[in-house]
Amino acid sequence: MQKTVNKVVNNHPINGSLSDYYFYSPLPYQDGKATDPFLLLHHHGPMTLPPLNSGMPFGPHPHRGFETVTWIISGHVVHKDSHGYHSKIDAGGVQWMSAARGLIHNEYVENSFKEEGGDLELLQLWINLPAKLKMNPAKYTGLQKNDIPVVTADNDKVQVAIAGGNWNGHKGAINSLTGINAALITMQPDSKADISVAEGRNVLFYVLRGNVTVNGAIAGDRSLVLFNNDGDTINITASSDAIILYCDGAPLNEPVAWHGPYVMNTQTEIMEAMRDERMGKFGFYID
């Protein structure tokens, strides 16, 4: 039975600290609601930064209590953190980071990109960790495009790059700590794709661009599709070229205490995270 669509939420750009840099924030949507265990989704770009740009408007910053997954759609992103992980991931690749008990990291572009300019587009998703895993050791995995399994459907008009978990029985690149299924779907005009969703799992469905019909509902560029908790099938038809982020996961059903870069279960744990970072327990970031 098809899952019924609750609503389709359209998104508007948010200007960053740089005039040429902007992003969209599909999740949390509207009144601050999230989709447990998915906390936050930012869609950066697509944008073309000019020569002599300032790059990404971030610097070294701490995290604790959740995972971040970053899809590089165009351009590249360099990751460096206080535990010694360091990699540059190009277009088509994914950065999967479990902040868990804490680290300090930086995401940036190389100096050559700042000097010459270029195209940049990426997605970053925050996935909550259950209380029992929040104090696990931090870990980072950088995946280039060729590291990510791709399956096809509808006579190769649909391509699914499986970053984590599985897609209709096909195994992805990462075994998530919480069993998250995460994939980027690319569809050609007049193509179709079907997704089987296990009972009890919540869905994150975001259309980066394109026009698609999802279980009878129409969604376009930068649309978040919200489903009711029913059914076990999602049917997608694309009327144009389309790119879709699809994830599903079991809800944690735990209290969420969220303060900036920390996501814990209680305010006391938030205060402990802030104290631990100041005491150097997240490690030290060195440029």
Secondary structure, 3 states (H helix, E strand, C coil): CECCEEEEEECCEEECCCCCCEEEEEECECCCECECCEEEEEEEEEEEECCCCCCCCCCCEEEECEEEEEEEEECEEEEEECCCCEEEEECCCEEEEECCCCEEEEEECCHHHHHHCEEEEEEEEEEECCHHHCCCCCEEEEECHHHCCEEEECCCCEEEEEEECEECCEECCECCCCCCEEEEEEECCCEEEEEECCCCCEEEEEEEECCEEECCEEECCCEEEEECCCCCEEEEEECCCEEEEEEEECCCCCCCEEECCEEECCHHHHHHHHHHHHCCCCCCCCC
